[in-house]
């Protein structure tokens, strides 16, 4: 199955709201026939260091076939990094506007 990593801003937002947005994105991707990969499921605690989260998230991303960019991704340092990695590795980019 085509695995798609979900990328969207998390920092500076209310955490539970972000979890719900990512859950909705995962459901949308499932309905489109994709296997969603949610960074909230990277195995780390939310309180862990940002750098540790990025390392885990990039590892998850590198095992995917595509990346799904949520709105306002370009305002997030982490999302821009994920986008750069995805495009550098030739992953398909799906943008949600």
ChimeraX attribute file (.defattr): number of C-alpha atoms within 10 A of each C-alpha:
attribute: neighborCount
match mode: 1-to-1
recipient: residues
	/A:1	8
	/A:2	10
	/A:3	18
	/A:4	26
	/A:5	30
	/A:6	25
	/A:7	27
	/A:8	24
	/A:9	20
	/A:10	19
	/A:11	12
	/A:12	7
	/A:13	9
	/A:14	9
	/A:15	12
	/A:16	10
	/A:17	11
	/A:18	16
	/A:19	15
	/A:20	11
	/A:21	15
	/A:22	23
	/A:23	16
	/A:24	12
	/A:25	22
	/A:26	21
	/A:27	15
	/A:28	13
	/A:29	19
	/A:30	14
	/A:31	10
	/A:32	9
	/A:33	12
	/A:34	18
	/A:35	18
	/A:36	24
	/A:37	25
	/A:38	19
	/A:39	21
	/A:40	17
	/A:41	11
	/A:42	17
	/A:43	10
	/A:44	14
	/A:45	10
	/A:46	11
	/A:47	7
	/A:48	9
	/A:49	10
	/A:50	12
	/A:51	10
	/A:52	11
	/A:53	20
	/A:54	17
	/A:55	12
	/A:56	16
	/A:57	24
	/A:58	19
	/A:59	12
	/A:60	17
	/A:61	26
	/A:62	16
	/A:63	12
	/A:64	18
	/A:65	19
	/A:66	24
	/A:67	25
	/A:68	22
	/A:69	23
	/A:70	19
	/A:71	13
	/A:72	12
	/A:73	21
	/A:74	15
	/A:75	11
	/A:76	16
	/A:77	12
	/A:78	22
	/A:79	21
	/A:80	17
	/A:81	14
	/A:82	24
	/A:83	21
	/A:84	12
	/A:85	16
	/A:86	21
	/A:87	13
	/A:88	9
	/A:89	13
	/A:90	11
	/A:91	18
	/A:92	14
	/A:93	16
	/A:94	14
	/A:95	12
	/A:96	11
	/A:97	8
